[in-house]
Amino acid sequence: MKIFDIPGFPNPLRVRIVLAEKRMNAQVEFIKVDLPAAEHKQPAFLALNPLGTVPVLQLEDGTNISECTAITEYLDNLDGNPILTGSTPKEKAVIHMMQKRAESELADPVGIYFHHATPGLGAALQPYKSPDWEGRVDWGNRQRERAIDGMKYFDHLLRNQPYIAGDAFSMADITVFAGLLFAGFASIDIPVECTALSAWQTKVQQRPSVKNPA
Ligand SMILES: N[C@@H](CCC(=O)N[C@@H](CS)C(=O)NCC(=O)O)C(=O)O
């Protein structure tokens, strides 16, 4: 299997944590995509993922799978022993619900803020991401507020349960963790009163897969 991505970026990290949790590092070859140079907006990469985002998992038969959730489902279920995406219908439903909230209430608003209210990844990429970005700053700043509301939501949740989807670590935790990483990169701090969220972040940072992702 091949993974097209760039190390250190939030969504690639999600899949790299999954690979480490599943001990599958040796099964994957990484191919670096130059995001600041907008390599992922050129025809060769758009043939892999028309949405122009990383990561992309390419299977041996040439199938290209984008979207971290889909990639995670594939990798987690390959050995018939899912540990991150649930094994019962109820577990799967709750994990997917929380995973979606992690994207829609935290990671996505951070991304919109970063790409539309700041210079983002720089001059080569900005024309693809936000051609008239100076006209979108207000909208981008509103997403910053939404991301902070998302942090408060997850903080509230974590006051009563150890992990985002309940009692066990799951892909929803990985998505919130990556969302917070992106927020830090975009200089959106966790509010000081969100002590449960900060404590959870510290706990997740201690996991071997997070300390040493693929
Ligand atoms: N929903 C996508 C998000 C992927 C994504 O936004 N990846 C970022 C890297 S962290 C990216 O490709 N950014 C460059 C761009 O959007 O132009 C997923 O789950 O894979």
PDBQT file of the ligand as one rigid body, heavy atoms in Angstrom, charges set to zero:
ROOT
HETATM    1  N1  LIG A 301     -11.683  15.604   5.038  1.00  0.00    +0.000 N 
HETATM    2  C1  LIG A 301     -10.336  15.368   4.563  1.00  0.00    +0.000 C 
HETATM    3  C2  LIG A 301      -9.472  16.535   4.916  1.00  0.00    +0.000 C 
HETATM    4  C3  LIG A 301      -8.101  16.427   4.292  1.00  0.00    +0.000 C 
HETATM    5  C4  LIG A 301      -7.332  17.744   4.380  1.00  0.00    +0.000 C 
HETATM    6  O1  LIG A 301      -7.913  18.831   4.463  1.00  0.00    +0.000 OA
HETATM    7  N2  LIG A 301      -5.993  17.622   4.390  1.00  0.00    +0.000 N 
HETATM    8  C5  LIG A 301      -5.166  18.787   4.411  1.00  0.00    +0.000 C 
HETATM    9  C6  LIG A 301      -3.823  18.472   5.056  1.00  0.00    +0.000 C 
HETATM   10  S1  LIG A 301      -3.948  18.441   6.812  1.00  0.00    +0.000 SA
HETATM   11  C7  LIG A 301      -4.907  19.269   3.013  1.00  0.00    +0.000 C 
HETATM   12  O2  LIG A 301      -4.795  18.472   2.101  1.00  0.00    +0.000 OA
HETATM   13  N3  LIG A 301      -4.782  20.593   2.877  1.00  0.00    +0.000 N 
HETATM   14  C8  LIG A 301      -4.418  21.212   1.656  1.00  0.00    +0.000 C 
HETATM   15  C9  LIG A 301      -5.572  21.822   0.928  1.00  0.00    +0.000 C 
HETATM   16  O3  LIG A 301      -6.727  21.709   1.375  1.00  0.00    +0.000 OA
HETATM   17  O4  LIG A 301      -5.300  22.436  -0.087  1.00  0.00    +0.000 OA
HETATM   18  C10 LIG A 301      -9.814  14.056   5.169  1.00  0.00    +0.000 C 
HETATM   19  O5  LIG A 301     -10.386  13.570   6.133  1.00  0.00    +0.000 OA
HETATM   20  O6  LIG A 301      -8.859  13.483   4.643  1.00  0.00    +0.000 OA
ENDROOT
TORSDOF 0
